[in-house]
C-alpha cells in the first residue's frame, strides 16, 4: 500500500525560474554593457538560478527612444535608456540634462 506513494513523482511545487528581458541601448562591447552583463550574472548567482536575465544589446529589443514604453507594454522587463529621450516623463531627473555653468565636460563628469 505504501509502494505507490513512494513511486509517485514529487508533487510538491518546484521553484520556477523567473526570466527577465533587459533592453540595452548600448552595444555589447561597451563598458557599461559589460558591467550590466556582470550584474545579470550576479543576480542569477544570488538567486541560485531563480532569476535569469537575458540582455538584448544595441536597441535590438526596443530602440532607446522607446525603452520606457517597452517596459510599460511588457516588451522588456528592464531597460537602459537616457532620460532626455523621454522628455516630460521624469521631470525630477531633467535637471541633469540642463547646462549648469560648468566650463568643460571633464568638470561636468566629476560632478556626476
Buried (B, 14 or more C-beta within 10 A) or exposed (E): EEEEEEEEEEEEEEEEEEEBBBBBBBEBEBEEBEEBBEBBEEBBEEEEEEBEBEBBBBBEBBBBEBBBBBBEEEBBBBBBBEBEBBEEEEEEEBEEEEEEEEEEEEEBEEEE
